[in-house]
Amino acid sequence: MQLQSQQNQPPHSQHPQMTLATDSINENGMFDPRYTCDLDNSSPELHWDHFPENTAGFALTVEDRDSPNKNFTQWLIYNIPSNITHLPAGIP
């Protein structure tokens, strides 16, 4: 599963795959500066859907593969209940 801009979501198929979307990525694939260390350094708003019916919960790991240390974990959140399908911007 890859993070997609909400503007570039693929059409829904008969058997859709789980999607994770945000409107915080521009058409060039870059995050809005508010969500980087250049400005606020806060988390973007995220939405997901098309997950398996018996999903118990969610976890999200955000890694920076361009960092000097390779695969630097920027953000980790877990124990998200399965009835939650949206995270607002600004979660620490």
N, CA, C and O atoms as a GROMACS GRO file, in nm:
protein
  368
    1MET      N    1   0.085  -0.117   0.000
    1MET     CA    2   0.000   0.000   0.000
    1MET      C    3   0.090   0.123   0.000
    1MET      O    4   0.186   0.129   0.076
    2GLN      N    5   0.059   0.219  -0.082
    2GLN     CA    6   0.133   0.344  -0.086
    2GLN      C    7   0.041   0.460  -0.057
    2GLN      O    8  -0.079   0.456  -0.087
    3LEU      N    9   0.099   0.564   0.002
    3LEU     CA   10   0.023   0.685   0.028
    3LEU      C   11  -0.003   0.755  -0.104
    3LEU      O   12   0.087   0.769  -0.186
    4GLN      N   13  -0.126   0.798  -0.124
    4GLN     CA   14  -0.164   0.866  -0.247
    4GLN      C   15  -0.227   1.000  -0.217
    4GLN      O   16  -0.294   1.017  -0.115
    5SER      N   17  -0.204   1.093  -0.304
    5SER     CA   18  -0.276   1.219  -0.296
    5SER      C   19  -0.422   1.192  -0.327
    5SER      O   20  -0.452   1.110  -0.414
    6GLN      N   21  -0.512   1.259  -0.259
    6GLN     CA   22  -0.654   1.238  -0.287
    6GLN      C   23  -0.688   1.280  -0.430
    6GLN      O   24  -0.786   1.231  -0.486
    7GLN      N   25  -0.609   1.369  -0.489
    7GLN     CA   26  -0.636   1.412  -0.625
    7GLN      C   27  -0.603   1.303  -0.726
    7GLN      O   28  -0.656   1.304  -0.837
    8ASN      N   29  -0.515   1.207  -0.690
    8ASN     CA   30  -0.467   1.107  -0.784
    8ASN      C   31  -0.509   0.966  -0.747
    8ASN      O   32  -0.436   0.871  -0.777
    9GLN      N   33  -0.622   0.948  -0.685
    9GLN     CA   34  -0.666   0.815  -0.647
    9GLN      C   35  -0.710   0.737  -0.769
    9GLN      O   36  -0.773   0.791  -0.860
   10PRO      N   37  -0.676   0.606  -0.771
   10PRO     CA   38  -0.720   0.524  -0.884
   10PRO      C   39  -0.870   0.501  -0.876
   10PRO      O   40  -0.929   0.510  -0.769
   11PRO      N   41  -0.932   0.470  -0.989
   11PRO     CA   42  -1.076   0.441  -0.987
   11PRO      C   43  -1.101   0.316  -0.903
   11PRO      O   44  -1.017   0.227  -0.896
   12HIS      N   45  -1.217   0.310  -0.840
   12HIS     CA   46  -1.251   0.195  -0.757
   12HIS      C   47  -1.279   0.075  -0.846
   12HIS      O   48  -1.350   0.086  -0.946
   13SER      N   49  -1.223  -0.039  -0.809
   13SER     CA   50  -1.246  -0.162  -0.885
   13SER      C   51  -1.347  -0.247  -0.810
   13SER      O   52  -1.396  -0.209  -0.703
   14GLN      N   53  -1.377  -0.362  -0.867
   14GLN     CA   54  -1.472  -0.452  -0.803
   14GLN      C   55  -1.416  -0.506  -0.672
   14GLN      O   56  -1.492  -0.531  -0.579
   15HIS      N   57  -1.283  -0.523  -0.664
   15HIS     CA   58  -1.215  -0.571  -0.544
   15HIS      C   59  -1.107  -0.469  -0.507
   15HIS      O   60  -0.989  -0.492  -0.531
   16PRO      N   61  -1.147  -0.357  -0.449
   16PRO     CA   62  -1.049  -0.252  -0.422
   16PRO      C   63  -0.949  -0.291  -0.314
   16PRO      O   64  -0.981  -0.365  -0.221
   17GLN      N   65  -0.828  -0.240  -0.328
   17GLN     CA   66  -0.725  -0.259  -0.227
   17GLN      C   67  -0.737  -0.149  -0.125
   17GLN      O   68  -0.794  -0.043  -0.151
   18MET      N   69  -0.683  -0.175  -0.007
   18MET     CA   70  -0.683  -0.072   0.097
   18MET      C   71  -0.608   0.050   0.045
   18MET      O   72  -0.503   0.038  -0.019
   19THR      N   73  -0.662   0.168   0.072
   19THR     CA   74  -0.597   0.292   0.032
   19THR      C   75  -0.575   0.381   0.152
   19THR      O   76  -0.655   0.382   0.246
   20LEU      N   77  -0.467   0.454   0.149
   20LEU     CA   78  -0.435   0.556   0.247
   20LEU      C   79  -0.417   0.684   0.167
   20LEU      O   80  -0.337   0.688   0.074
   21ALA      N   81  -0.492   0.789   0.202
   21ALA     CA   82  -0.492   0.910   0.120
   21ALA      C   83  -0.476   1.035   0.205
   21ALA      O   84  -0.510   1.037   0.324
   22THR      N   85  -0.425   1.138   0.142
   22THR     CA   86  -0.411   1.269   0.204
   22THR      C   87  -0.420   1.375   0.095
   22THR      O   88  -0.389   1.348  -0.021
   23ASP      N   89  -0.463   1.494   0.132
   23ASP     CA   90  -0.459   1.604   0.037
   23ASP      C   91  -0.337   1.692   0.065
   23ASP      O   92  -0.329   1.804   0.015
   24SER      N   93  -0.243   1.641   0.144
   24SER     CA   94  -0.124   1.715   0.184
   24SER      C   95  -0.005   1.692   0.093
   24SER      O   96   0.105   1.740   0.120
   25ILE      N   97  -0.026   1.617  -0.016
   25ILE     CA   98   0.081   1.591  -0.113
   25ILE      C   99   0.045   1.663  -0.242
   25ILE      O  100  -0.066   1.649  -0.292
   26ASN      N  101   0.139   1.739  -0.296
   26ASN     CA  102   0.110   1.813  -0.419
   26ASN      C  103   0.126   1.724  -0.542
   26ASN      O  104   0.161   1.607  -0.530
   27GLU      N  105   0.100   1.781  -0.659
   27GLU     CA  106   0.106   1.704  -0.783
   27GLU      C  107   0.245   1.653  -0.816
   27GLU      O  108   0.259   1.565  -0.901
   28ASN      N  109   0.349   1.707  -0.751
   28ASN     CA  110   0.486   1.660  -0.772
   28ASN      C  111   0.527   1.553  -0.670
   28ASN      O  112   0.642   1.509  -0.669
   29GLY      N  113   0.432   1.512  -0.585
   29GLY     CA  114   0.461   1.408  -0.487
   29GLY      C  115   0.529   1.459  -0.361
   29GLY      O  116   0.583   1.379  -0.284
   30MET      N  117   0.528   1.590  -0.339
   30MET     CA  118   0.594   1.648  -0.223
   30MET      C  119   0.490   1.689  -0.119
   30MET      O  120   0.381   1.734  -0.153
   31PHE      N  121   0.526   1.672   0.009
   31PHE     CA  122   0.438   1.716   0.116
   31PHE      C  123   0.430   1.867   0.124
   31PHE      O  124   0.528   1.937   0.097
   32ASP      N  125   0.314   1.916   0.160
   32ASP     CA  126   0.296   2.057   0.192
   32ASP      C  127   0.400   2.092   0.299
   32ASP      O  128   0.416   2.016   0.394
   33PRO      N  129   0.471   2.204   0.287
   33PRO     CA  130   0.577   2.240   0.382
   33PRO      C  131   0.531   2.245   0.528
   33PRO      O  132   0.613   2.233   0.619
   34ARG      N  133   0.401   2.264   0.552
   34ARG     CA  134   0.351   2.264   0.690
   34ARG      C  135   0.380   2.132   0.760
   34ARG      O  136   0.391   2.127   0.882
   35TYR      N  137   0.392   2.026   0.684
   35TYR     CA  138   0.410   1.893   0.741
   35TYR      C  139   0.554   1.846   0.732
   35TYR      O  140   0.582   1.726   0.733
   36THR      N  141   0.646   1.940   0.723
   36THR     CA  142   0.789   1.908   0.718
   36THR      C  143   0.861   1.989   0.825
   36THR      O  144   0.802   2.075   0.890
   37CYS      N  145   0.988   1.959   0.843
   37CYS     CA  146   1.068   2.034   0.942
   37CYS      C  147   1.093   2.178   0.896
   37CYS      O  148   1.144   2.259   0.973
   38ASP      N  149   1.057   2.211   0.771
   38ASP     CA  150   1.074   2.347   0.721
   38ASP      C  151   0.975   2.446   0.784
   38ASP      O  152   1.002   2.566   0.791
   39LEU      N  153   0.860   2.395   0.830
   39LEU     CA  154   0.760   2.482   0.893
   39LEU      C  155   0.711   2.421   1.023
   39LEU      O  156   0.785   2.415   1.121
   40ASP      N  157   0.585   2.374   1.026
   40ASP     CA  158   0.522   2.327   1.150
   40ASP      C  159   0.571   2.191   1.198
   40ASP      O  160   0.565   2.161   1.318
   41ASN      N  161   0.620   2.107   1.106
   41ASN     CA  162   0.665   1.973   1.141
   41ASN      C  163   0.554   1.891   1.208
   41ASN      O  164   0.581   1.812   1.298
   42SER      N  165   0.431   1.911   1.163
   42SER     CA  166   0.318   1.837   1.220
   42SER      C  167   0.274   1.728   1.123
   42SER      O  168   0.316   1.726   1.007
   43SER      N  169   0.189   1.640   1.170
   43SER     CA  170   0.142   1.530   1.086
   43SER      C  171   0.031   1.579   0.992
   43SER      O  172  -0.046   1.668   1.028
   44PRO      N  173   0.023   1.520   0.871
   44PRO     CA  174  -0.084   1.556   0.779
   44PRO      C  175  -0.213   1.483   0.814
   44PRO      O  176  -0.212   1.384   0.887
   45GLU      N  177  -0.323   1.531   0.761
   45GLU     CA  178  -0.450   1.462   0.773
   45GLU      C  179  -0.446   1.337   0.686
   45GLU      O  180  -0.399   1.342   0.572
   46LEU      N  181  -0.495   1.226   0.737
   46LEU     CA  182  -0.495   1.099   0.664
   46LEU      C  183  -0.633   1.034   0.668
   46LEU      O  184  -0.706   1.046   0.766
   47HIS      N  185  -0.667   0.966   0.559
   47HIS     CA  186  -0.792   0.890   0.548
   47HIS      C  187  -0.758   0.754   0.489
   47HIS      O  188  -0.668   0.744   0.407
   48TRP      N  189  -0.829   0.649   0.530
   48TRP     CA  190  -0.809   0.518   0.469
   48TRP      C  191  -0.943   0.448   0.455
   48TRP      O  192  -1.039   0.475   0.528
   49ASP      N  193  -0.946   0.357   0.358
   49ASP     CA  194  -1.067   0.279   0.335
   49ASP      C  195  -1.033   0.150   0.262
   49ASP      O  196  -0.916   0.124   0.231
   50HIS      N  197  -1.134   0.070   0.234
   50HIS     CA  198  -1.121  -0.059   0.164
   50HIS      C  199  -1.033  -0.158   0.240
   50HIS      O  200  -0.957  -0.232   0.178
   51PHE      N  201  -1.043  -0.159   0.371
   51PHE     CA  202  -0.966  -0.255   0.450
   51PHE      C  203  -1.050  -0.381   0.473
   51PHE      O  204  -1.172  -0.376   0.462
   52PRO      N  205  -0.986  -0.493   0.505
   52PRO     CA  206  -1.060  -0.618   0.524
   52PRO      C  207  -1.166  -0.606   0.634
   52PRO      O  208  -1.146  -0.535   0.733
   53GLU      N  209  -1.275  -0.674   0.617
   53GLU     CA  210  -1.390  -0.665   0.706
   53GLU      C  211  -1.357  -0.699   0.851
   53GLU      O  212  -1.412  -0.637   0.942
   54ASN      N  213  -1.270  -0.793   0.876
   54ASN     CA  214  -1.238  -0.837   1.012
   54ASN      C  215  -1.114  -0.768   1.069
   54ASN      O  216  -1.051  -0.822   1.160
   55THR      N  217  -1.080  -0.653   1.020
   55THR     CA  218  -0.963  -0.580   1.069
   55THR      C  219  -0.981  -0.548   1.218
   55THR      O  220  -1.084  -0.494   1.258
   56ALA      N  221  -0.880  -0.581   1.298
   56ALA     CA  222  -0.887  -0.557   1.443
   56ALA      C  223  -0.842  -0.416   1.479
   56ALA      O  224  -0.890  -0.359   1.576
   57GLY      N  225  -0.750  -0.360   1.401
   57GLY     CA  226  -0.698  -0.226   1.429
   57GLY      C  227  -0.592  -0.190   1.326
   57GLY      O  228  -0.562  -0.267   1.235
   58PHE      N  229  -0.537  -0.071   1.342
   58PHE     CA  230  -0.440  -0.021   1.246
   58PHE      C  231  -0.314   0.027   1.316
   58PHE      O  232  -0.315   0.064   1.433
   59ALA      N  233  -0.205   0.026   1.241
   59ALA     CA  234  -0.078   0.085   1.282
   59ALA      C  235  -0.022   0.156   1.159
   59ALA      O  236  -0.045   0.113   1.046
   60LEU      N  237   0.051   0.263   1.182
   60LEU     CA  238   0.109   0.339   1.072
   60LEU      C  239   0.253   0.373   1.105
   60LEU      O  240   0.282   0.428   1.212
   61THR      N  241   0.343   0.341   1.015
   61THR     CA  242   0.484   0.376   1.028
   61THR      C  243   0.520   0.464   0.909
   61THR      O  244   0.492   0.428   0.795
   62VAL      N  245   0.582   0.578   0.936
   62VAL     CA  246   0.626   0.668   0.829
   62VAL      C  247   0.779   0.673   0.837
   62VAL      O  248   0.837   0.715   0.937
   63GLU      N  249   0.843   0.630   0.728
   63GLU     CA  250   0.988   0.626   0.723
   63GLU      C  251   1.041   0.723   0.619
   63GLU      O  252   0.980   0.745   0.515
   64ASP      N  253   1.155   0.781   0.649
   64ASP     CA  254   1.224   0.870   0.556
   64ASP      C  255   1.341   0.793   0.496
   64ASP      O  256   1.445   0.778   0.560
   65ARG      N  257   1.324   0.745   0.376
   65ARG     CA  258   1.428   0.665   0.312
   65ARG      C  259   1.538   0.751   0.251
   65ARG      O  260   1.640   0.699   0.206
   66ASP      N  261   1.518   0.883   0.250
   66ASP     CA  262   1.620   0.973   0.197
   66ASP      C  263   1.710   1.029   0.307
   66ASP      O  264   1.802   1.106   0.278
   67SER      N  265   1.686   0.993   0.430
   67SER     CA  266   1.766   1.047   0.540
   67SER      C  267   1.907   0.989   0.535
   67SER      O  268   1.927   0.880   0.481
   68PRO      N  269   2.005   1.060   0.591
   68PRO     CA  270   2.143   1.009   0.593
   68PRO      C  271   2.154   0.873   0.663
   68PRO      O  272   2.244   0.795   0.632
   69ASN      N  273   2.065   0.844   0.758
   69ASN     CA  274   2.069   0.717   0.832
   69ASN      C  275   1.990   0.605   0.764
   69ASN      O  276   1.987   0.494   0.816
   70LYS      N  277   1.927   0.633   0.651
   70LYS     CA  278   1.847   0.536   0.575
   70LYS      C  279   1.735   0.478   0.661
   70LYS      O  280   1.759   0.431   0.772
   71ASN      N  281   1.616   0.483   0.610
   71ASN     CA  282   1.497   0.430   0.676
   71ASN      C  283   1.478   0.485   0.817
   71ASN      O  284   1.448   0.410   0.910
   72PHE      N  285   1.494   0.612   0.832
   72PHE     CA  286   1.470   0.680   0.960
   72PHE      C  287   1.320   0.685   0.985
   72PHE      O  288   1.245   0.734   0.900
   73THR      N  289   1.274   0.637   1.100
   73THR     CA  290   1.132   0.639   1.134
   73THR      C  291   1.094   0.779   1.180
   73THR      O  292   1.142   0.827   1.282
   74GLN      N  293   1.008   0.844   1.102
   74GLN     CA  294   0.963   0.979   1.133
   74GLN      C  295   0.845   0.979   1.229
   74GLN      O  296   0.832   1.067   1.314
   75TRP      N  297   0.759   0.879   1.214
   75TRP     CA  298   0.634   0.879   1.289
   75TRP      C  299   0.585   0.736   1.301
   75TRP      O  300   0.591   0.659   1.205
   76LEU      N  301   0.537   0.700   1.419
   76LEU     CA  302   0.482   0.568   1.444
   76LEU      C  303   0.359   0.585   1.531
   76LEU      O  304   0.365   0.647   1.637
   77ILE      N  305   0.247   0.530   1.487
   77ILE     CA  306   0.124   0.534   1.565
   77ILE      C  307   0.060   0.396   1.553
   77ILE      O  308   0.056   0.338   1.445
   78TYR      N  309   0.009   0.344   1.665
   78TYR     CA  310  -0.048   0.210   1.665
   78TYR      C  311  -0.166   0.204   1.762
   78TYR      O  312  -0.198   0.301   1.831
   79ASN      N  313  -0.230   0.088   1.767
   79ASN     CA  314  -0.352   0.068   1.846
   79ASN      C  315  -0.465   0.161   1.802
   79ASN      O  316  -0.543   0.209   1.884
   80ILE      N  317  -0.472   0.187   1.672
   80ILE     CA  318  -0.582   0.266   1.617
   80ILE      C  319  -0.700   0.170   1.600
   80ILE      O  320  -0.689   0.074   1.524
   81PRO      N  321  -0.812   0.193   1.667
   81PRO     CA  322  -0.927   0.103   1.655
   81PRO      C  323  -0.978   0.093   1.511
   81PRO      O  324  -0.964   0.187   1.433
   82SER      N  325  -1.035  -0.022   1.478
   82SER     CA  326  -1.079  -0.045   1.340
   82SER      C  327  -1.196   0.044   1.298
   82SER      O  328  -1.225   0.053   1.178
   83ASN      N  329  -1.264   0.109   1.392
   83ASN     CA  330  -1.372   0.200   1.354
   83ASN      C  331  -1.322   0.341   1.323
   83ASN      O  332  -1.401   0.428   1.285
   84ILE      N  333  -1.194   0.364   1.340
   84ILE     CA  334  -1.132   0.493   1.306
   84ILE      C  335  -1.076   0.484   1.165
   84ILE      O  336  -0.994   0.396   1.138
   85THR      N  337  -1.116   0.572   1.076
   85THR     CA  338  -1.068   0.571   0.937
   85THR      C  339  -1.013   0.707   0.895
   85THR      O  340  -1.001   0.736   0.776
   86HIS      N  341  -0.980   0.788   0.994
   86HIS     CA  342  -0.933   0.925   0.966
   86HIS      C  343  -0.847   0.972   1.083
   86HIS      O  344  -0.883   0.952   1.199
   87LEU      N  345  -0.734   1.033   1.052
   87LEU     CA  346  -0.654   1.101   1.154
   87LEU      C  347  -0.646   1.248   1.113
   87LEU      O  348  -0.609   1.278   0.999
   88PRO      N  349  -0.680   1.338   1.202
   88PRO     CA  350  -0.671   1.481   1.168
   88PRO      C  351  -0.525   1.525   1.162
   88PRO      O  352  -0.436   1.457   1.212
   89ALA      N  353  -0.502   1.638   1.101
   89ALA     CA  354  -0.367   1.695   1.097
   89ALA      C  355  -0.326   1.737   1.238
   89ALA      O  356  -0.410   1.767   1.322
   90GLY      N  357  -0.196   1.738   1.261
   90GLY     CA  358  -0.144   1.792   1.386
   90GLY      C  359  -0.129   1.695   1.501
   90GLY      O  360  -0.114   1.737   1.615
   91ILE      N  361  -0.134   1.564   1.474
   91ILE     CA  362  -0.110   1.467   1.581
   91ILE      C  363   0.040   1.464   1.609
   91ILE      O  364   0.120   1.452   1.516
   92PRO      N  365   0.079   1.476   1.736
   92PRO     CA  366   0.224   1.476   1.768
   92PRO      C  367   0.291   1.344   1.739
   92PRO      O  368   0.411   1.329   1.760
   0.00000   0.00000   0.00000
